[in-house]
């Protein structure tokens, strides 16, 4: 079972249905025991960084999340969930994240239309693993389109964690990965077949599907 963390930040059912569409068994939960038993963890999210961190603390699952990550359990952050993986955000102030990946969450320049919303391509920066079934981008064609909705983006301290980038006047990190942790800025559940392929790849990494 893949645990989708319920911390009241939206789009949980859409993410769950997308995983189910690729054959994965998922459960939306905020129960620490369920997270402990899961093969992998997904943190989706829509909304403000500060509210997301507040809700995570209130849910009482941060300790179990940290334990799972330290024990090598595959972890996927989607959109806001990706940003929360980083050290801190400057969205309407300065707020600390989970700090699994060193770096900041910053706003797009004021001369750009925000949010960055709609379809955009991603550019592969590096392969995570020589074995296709363990690569989050396995089966993704060059210049594939994905659906974005965000006004802030991540700036990793170490650029080696960047797996794929996207251009919106400037290049920014679309996918980041460090060890067993993966973050994607776009919404795979809204990104048609390419988005489903990303979720299928993560499910394989979690060994939840063949």
GUDOVEX-467342 format. One record per residue (C-alpha): residue in three letters; chain; x, y, z. Coordinates in steps of 0.05 Angstrom, whole numbers, padded with zeros to 5 digits. Example, Ala and Ser with C-alpha at 12.3 -4.5 7.8 and 13.67 -1.06 7.14 Angstrom:
resn | chain | xx | yy | zz
ALA | A | 00246 | -00090 | 00156
SER | A | 00273 | -00021 | 00143
***
This chain:
resn | chain | xx | yy | zz
UNK | A | 00000 | 00000 | 00000
UNK | A | 00023 | 00071 | -00016
UNK | A | 00001 | 00120 | 00037
UNK | A | -00024 | 00188 | 00013
UNK | A | -00018 | 00236 | 00071
UNK | A | -00082 | 00272 | 00088
UNK | A | -00063 | 00340 | 00116
UNK | A | -00123 | 00379 | 00089
UNK | A | -00086 | 00412 | 00031
UNK | A | -00129 | 00390 | -00028
UNK | A | -00129 | 00344 | -00089
UNK | A | -00120 | 00280 | -00049
UNK | A | -00175 | 00241 | -00083
UNK | A | -00150 | 00261 | -00153
UNK | A | -00080 | 00236 | -00135
UNK | A | -00108 | 00171 | -00106
UNK | A | -00150 | 00158 | -00168
UNK | A | -00090 | 00170 | -00214
UNK | A | -00049 | 00119 | -00175
UNK | A | -00106 | 00070 | -00178
UNK | A | -00109 | 00080 | -00253
UNK | A | -00039 | 00053 | -00260
UNK | A | -00054 | -00007 | -00215
UNK | A | -00027 | 00017 | -00148
UNK | A | -00060 | 00004 | -00082
UNK | A | -00065 | 00070 | -00043
UNK | A | -00097 | 00095 | 00020
UNK | A | -00110 | 00167 | 00041
UNK | A | -00091 | 00171 | 00114
UNK | A | -00063 | 00213 | 00170
UNK | A | -00054 | 00154 | 00217
UNK | A | 00020 | 00144 | 00237
UNK | A | 00011 | 00069 | 00240
UNK | A | -00015 | 00066 | 00168
UNK | A | 00045 | 00108 | 00145
UNK | A | 00092 | 00062 | 00183
UNK | A | 00061 | 00001 | 00148
UNK | A | 00061 | 00031 | 00078
UNK | A | 00111 | 00012 | 00024
UNK | A | 00117 | 00085 | 00003
UNK | A | 00091 | 00154 | 00021
UNK | A | 00061 | 00209 | -00022
UNK | A | 00053 | 00281 | 00000
UNK | A | 00010 | 00319 | -00050
UNK | A | -00013 | 00390 | -00038
UNK | A | -00045 | 00454 | -00062
UNK | A | -00041 | 00519 | -00025
UNK | A | 00006 | 00561 | 00017
UNK | A | 00071 | 00533 | 00047
UNK | A | 00057 | 00560 | 00117
UNK | A | -00011 | 00527 | 00119
UNK | A | 00017 | 00462 | 00094
UNK | A | 00070 | 00459 | 00147
UNK | A | 00020 | 00479 | 00201
UNK | A | -00028 | 00424 | 00180
UNK | A | 00028 | 00372 | 00178
UNK | A | 00048 | 00390 | 00249
UNK | A | -00024 | 00389 | 00272
UNK | A | -00035 | 00320 | 00240
UNK | A | 00020 | 00290 | 00283
UNK | A | 00053 | 00252 | 00226
UNK | A | 00119 | 00289 | 00218
UNK | A | 00156 | 00242 | 00265
UNK | A | 00133 | 00181 | 00225
UNK | A | 00151 | 00215 | 00160
UNK | A | 00221 | 00230 | 00184
UNK | A | 00229 | 00159 | 00208
UNK | A | 00204 | 00130 | 00142
UNK | A | 00252 | 00173 | 00101
UNK | A | 00311 | 00157 | 00146
UNK | A | 00295 | 00083 | 00137
UNK | A | 00297 | 00089 | 00061
UNK | A | 00222 | 00086 | 00046
UNK | A | 00206 | 00117 | -00022
UNK | A | 00175 | 00186 | -00012
UNK | A | 00143 | 00230 | -00066
UNK | A | 00124 | 00303 | -00057
UNK | A | 00077 | 00334 | -00109
UNK | A | 00072 | 00410 | -00121
UNK | A | 00066 | 00440 | -00051
UNK | A | 00088 | 00372 | -00025
UNK | A | 00153 | 00380 | -00064
UNK | A | 00165 | 00449 | -00036
UNK | A | 00155 | 00425 | 00035
UNK | A | 00213 | 00376 | 00025
UNK | A | 00261 | 00436 | 00023
UNK | A | 00294 | 00476 | 00077
UNK | A | 00251 | 00539 | 00077
UNK | A | 00201 | 00580 | 00038
UNK | A | 00195 | 00655 | 00028
UNK | A | 00120 | 00652 | 00012
UNK | A | 00088 | 00709 | 00051
UNK | A | 00144 | 00708 | 00102
UNK | A | 00198 | 00658 | 00119
UNK | A | 00178 | 00588 | 00140
UNK | A | 00217 | 00524 | 00153
UNK | A | 00203 | 00461 | 00115
UNK | A | 00222 | 00388 | 00127
UNK | A | 00294 | 00401 | 00103
UNK | A | 00301 | 00333 | 00069
UNK | A | 00333 | 00370 | 00011
UNK | A | 00374 | 00433 | 00023
UNK | A | 00347 | 00494 | -00013
UNK | A | 00296 | 00550 | -00015
UNK | A | 00226 | 00561 | -00043
UNK | A | 00223 | 00629 | -00078
UNK | A | 00174 | 00669 | -00119
UNK | A | 00177 | 00679 | -00194
UNK | A | 00199 | 00749 | -00216
UNK | A | 00146 | 00803 | -00213
UNK | A | 00151 | 00815 | -00288
UNK | A | 00123 | 00745 | -00301
UNK | A | 00050 | 00727 | -00301
UNK | A | 00036 | 00685 | -00240
UNK | A | 00016 | 00633 | -00224
UNK | A | 00055 | 00595 | -00277
UNK | A | -00006 | 00556 | -00299
UNK | A | -00018 | 00508 | -00356
UNK | A | 00021 | 00458 | -00398
UNK | A | 00096 | 00461 | -00404
UNK | A | 00152 | 00414 | -00424
UNK | A | 00206 | 00386 | -00379
UNK | A | 00279 | 00374 | -00398
UNK | A | 00315 | 00314 | -00370
UNK | A | 00378 | 00335 | -00334
UNK | A | 00403 | 00268 | -00310
UNK | A | 00383 | 00195 | -00302
UNK | A | 00373 | 00170 | -00232
UNK | A | 00390 | 00098 | -00245
UNK | A | 00414 | 00057 | -00304
UNK | A | 00357 | 00008 | -00292
UNK | A | 00294 | 00035 | -00326
UNK | A | 00246 | 00009 | -00275
UNK | A | 00280 | 00050 | -00221
UNK | A | 00280 | 00115 | -00259
UNK | A | 00224 | 00165 | -00245
UNK | A | 00227 | 00187 | -00318
UNK | A | 00226 | 00118 | -00349
UNK | A | 00181 | 00117 | -00411
UNK | A | 00175 | 00193 | -00414
UNK | A | 00188 | 00220 | -00484
UNK | A | 00232 | 00280 | -00497
UNK | A | 00193 | 00346 | -00492
UNK | A | 00133 | 00314 | -00459
UNK | A | 00082 | 00363 | -00431
UNK | A | 00060 | 00367 | -00358
UNK | A | 00009 | 00411 | -00322
UNK | A | 00036 | 00465 | -00275
UNK | A | 00001 | 00511 | -00226
UNK | A | 00048 | 00549 | -00179
UNK | A | 00075 | 00618 | -00163
UNK | A | 00137 | 00594 | -00125
UNK | A | 00192 | 00546 | -00145
UNK | A | 00248 | 00509 | -00111
UNK | A | 00322 | 00529 | -00114
UNK | A | 00363 | 00470 | -00091
UNK | A | 00428 | 00487 | -00055
UNK | A | 00461 | 00428 | -00091
UNK | A | 00441 | 00427 | -00165
UNK | A | 00460 | 00353 | -00169
UNK | A | 00391 | 00336 | -00140
UNK | A | 00357 | 00365 | -00202
UNK | A | 00330 | 00310 | -00248
UNK | A | 00290 | 00352 | -00296
UNK | A | 00279 | 00427 | -00308
UNK | A | 00227 | 00471 | -00340
UNK | A | 00231 | 00540 | -00372
UNK | A | 00186 | 00597 | -00350
UNK | A | 00227 | 00656 | -00372
UNK | A | 00280 | 00625 | -00327
UNK | A | 00297 | 00551 | -00318
UNK | A | 00273 | 00520 | -00253
UNK | A | 00273 | 00451 | -00222
UNK | A | 00213 | 00409 | -00244
UNK | A | 00236 | 00344 | -00213
UNK | A | 00286 | 00334 | -00156
UNK | A | 00311 | 00271 | -00124
UNK | A | 00357 | 00253 | -00067
UNK | A | 00366 | 00181 | -00046
UNK | A | 00295 | 00154 | -00034
UNK | A | 00262 | 00223 | -00038
UNK | A | 00229 | 00250 | -00101
UNK | A | 00196 | 00317 | -00113
UNK | A | 00156 | 00339 | -00174
UNK | A | 00131 | 00410 | -00183
UNK | A | 00077 | 00394 | -00235
UNK | A | 00012 | 00356 | -00223
UNK | A | 00019 | 00285 | -00251
UNK | A | -00054 | 00271 | -00236
UNK | A | -00073 | 00327 | -00286
UNK | A | -00019 | 00311 | -00337
UNK | A | -00053 | 00257 | -00379
UNK | A | -00013 | 00195 | -00399
UNK | A | 00055 | 00226 | -00383
UNK | A | 00033 | 00242 | -00313
UNK | A | 00006 | 00173 | -00303
UNK | A | 00072 | 00144 | -00326
UNK | A | 00108 | 00184 | -00272
UNK | A | 00062 | 00154 | -00219
UNK | A | 00071 | 00085 | -00249
UNK | A | 00146 | 00093 | -00245
UNK | A | 00142 | 00114 | -00172
UNK | A | 00097 | 00054 | -00157
UNK | A | 00150 | 00009 | -00187
UNK | A | 00204 | 00043 | -00146
UNK | A | 00160 | 00027 | -00085
UNK | A | 00153 | -00044 | -00112
UNK | A | 00078 | -00036 | -00105
UNK | A | 00064 | -00059 | -00176
UNK | A | 00102 | -00103 | -00225
***
